[in-house]
Every structure is written in structure tokens, then in C-alpha cells.
Amino acid sequence: MARVGVVAIGRNEGERLRRCLASLDPAARPTVYVDSGSTDGSPEQARSLGADVVALDLSVPFTAARARNAGFDRLLTMAPEIAYVQFVDGDCEVDPGWIPTATAVLDERPEVAVVCGRRRERFPEGTVYNRLCDLEWDGPPGETNACGGDVLMRVSAFQAVGGYRPDLIAGEEPELCVRLRANGGKIIRLAAEMTRHDAAMTRFGQWWRRHVRAGHAFAEVSHLHVHSPFGIWTKEARSNWLWGLFVPAVAIVAAPFTLGLSLLLLLAYGVLYTKIVLGRRLRGDDPQTARLFARYCVLSKFPQSAGQARYWWNRLSGRSNRLIEYKGPGTTG
């Protein structure tokens, strides 16, 4: 068990952090909690549960990537012999069987750099937004291009590519996976329970901001690796521009010059919706779930295109990217 270390990050997660650390059993393995300015006693709670605590320097703009790197650095000073590191967000609870299951894969397959599993929403029926998160995380098992924030990673592979890119405000995990794959590593998703996440999304505005953040990540990460054969999200970024900006702009702007005929372009959203519904049905969703997912998938094109526009505006104007939060006091998601 000492071959595996843990890095958890968070801010003002309260009971969620207690559940997170209790599920990891810090007494059984070296565990670091990185706190980014909590005011609810989270650092003290983490210490009482056996975790070492790193207080992030808040004079430097916060990113989850920077927090994970800081936690990893502290972990190696505590336990330089570890072979694997489990990264986890402080609002997640780790399944009891996850670390042994994922460790076995890394033991058996030296070419694998990253192992992830099924992340579930803790209260999927609490709100429609929680339900959408749960559906979004239900990816097929097998070799994949990217992982999320909860992941078991080979220490040597992480070190070889220099860890997370600390300046990214979103999409730092898929961006890291691009570099890991370029270095010969494989990313594997298992059909195994990994974590339970508490999204705590109760308002449409939270859902919207979450997708603004996603759009920002699509734009930045796809641009960073636009020339790499391992690059990701180019297709997604183009889709967001098309559906979130180009189609509605052409339909509306051209309406006075086409006697309103250009508004017929908006019917294309119905085609997109139907395509998504059929795709979800083929994956096994019931009709109601497929329609729910499709509605919000179509709608998400608008905040995601806004997030992409935000990234390019900041880049072209020389402004720094600022964190896009949707959960209030929490830092993860």
C-alpha cells in the first residue's frame, strides 16, 4: 500500500472533504491535502484525519493544476519510494476497491501511464444538473485519450512530462494526457467504480458557467496542441463555433435580406438534437434520458462558444486567464 500516495485538493469542502479523506485512509498510505484558502477549518480537519497539509500560496493565481503539482512535490518529499499517485478532488469519495484494482493494472502493464474508472454523481436525482454530470462521466471502458481529476497515475510517467501545466484554468488533465501519450504512455479507463462526486449544482447559472469553463478548455488545449498528432478537442472547438455562434449569427443577421428565409437555418438544431438522441439510444440510454442529454448538449454549445471567445479575447488582448468557478466556495468539479 505504501507504493501508492494520495494528493487531494480543495477549498471549503466541509463534510465532503471529511468523506474524501476517510475513504482514502491516510493512515494506510502517505496522503497530502492541498488547501487553497479555506475558512471552514478544512486544513485542521485534514490533519486530524492523518493527512499532511500544504497551504497554497494565494499571492499567485490559483489553478487546480498548480495545487496538484504542489501536492505531488510534497508527497515525494514524504515518500520518495512511491510508484503511483492517486489524484482526487476534495469533493469526491473514493470507492474502497478502486486503488487495489487500478494498481493491479499499472503493475501488469508498464506501458500504461494513467488509469481512471467510473466517476458517479453522489446525488444524481437531486437536480437535473447533477444528473447531467453523471451522464457526462459515463465513458466507455478501454484505451482513451484523456482522464479527469480523479485518476491513478504512474509517478515516473508524471515526472517525465513535467506534471500538470500550472497556468491552465481548466482542461489541465486532458492536456497532461496529450503529453503522456506523446511520450508513449497509454490512458486506460476501467469498467470499475472509482469515485462519487458531489456536484452540488442547483441553479441553471452554475450549469452555464461550468460549460463556459469547458469551452475555455476546448479552445486553449486544442490550440496548445494543434500541431500534435495526439492533440484533442479540435473537432469539439469547431462544433462550438458552428452551433454556438455561426449558425445563429447567419440566421439572424441575414433575415432582413432574405425575407426571413435564413431563419430556416435554425431548424438544423432539430437535426443536431435528433442525431444526439439516436447516438445516446445506441449507447443504451432510455428515451427520456437520451432526450434530456440531447437538449442540454445542444444548449451547451452557446456557453461553450462563449468560453472559447473568452479565451481568444484574453489571448489576443494580452490579458491573463481568470479562474471560472461554478460551485461558489469549492475549487474542484
HELIX and SHEET records of a PDB file:
HELIX    1   1 GLU A   15  LEU A   24  1                                  10    
HELIX    2   2 SER A   42  SER A   48  1                                   7    
HELIX    3   3 ALA A   64  MET A   78  1                                  15    
HELIX    4   4 TRP A   98  GLU A  108  1                                  11    
HELIX    5   5 VAL A  128  GLU A  136  1                                   9    
HELIX    6   6 VAL A  155  ALA A  160  1                                   6    
HELIX    7   7 GLU A  172  ALA A  182  1                                  11    
HELIX    8   8 PHE A  204  LEU A  224  1                                  21    
HELIX    9   9 THR A  234  TRP A  241  1                                   8    
HELIX   10  10 LEU A  242  PHE A  246  3                                   5    
HELIX   11  11 VAL A  247  VAL A  253  1                                   7    
HELIX   12  12 ALA A  255  PHE A  257  5                                   3    
HELIX   13  13 LEU A  261  LEU A  267  5                                   7    
HELIX   14  14 ALA A  268  LEU A  282  1                                  15    
HELIX   15  15 PRO A  287  SER A  317  1                                  31    
SHEET    1   A 8 ASP A  52  ALA A  55  0                                        
SHEET    2   A 8 THR A  31  ASP A  35  1                                        
SHEET    3   A 8 VAL A   4  GLY A  10  1                                        
SHEET    4   A 8 TYR A  84  ASP A  89  1                                        
SHEET    5   A 8 VAL A 151  ARG A 154 -1                                        
SHEET    6   A 8 VAL A 112  GLU A 121 -1                                        
SHEET    7   A 8 LYS A 186  HIS A 197  1                                        
SHEET    8   A 8 CYS A  92  VAL A  94 -1                                        
SHEET    1   B 8 ASP A  52  ALA A  55  0                                        
SHEET    2   B 8 THR A  31  ASP A  35  1                                        
SHEET    3   B 8 VAL A   4  GLY A  10  1                                        
SHEET    4   B 8 TYR A  84  ASP A  89  1                                        
SHEET    5   B 8 VAL A 151  ARG A 154 -1                                        
SHEET    6   B 8 VAL A 112  GLU A 121 -1                                        
SHEET    7   B 8 LYS A 186  HIS A 197  1                                        
SHEET    8   B 8 GLY A 142  THR A 144 -1                                        
END                                                                             
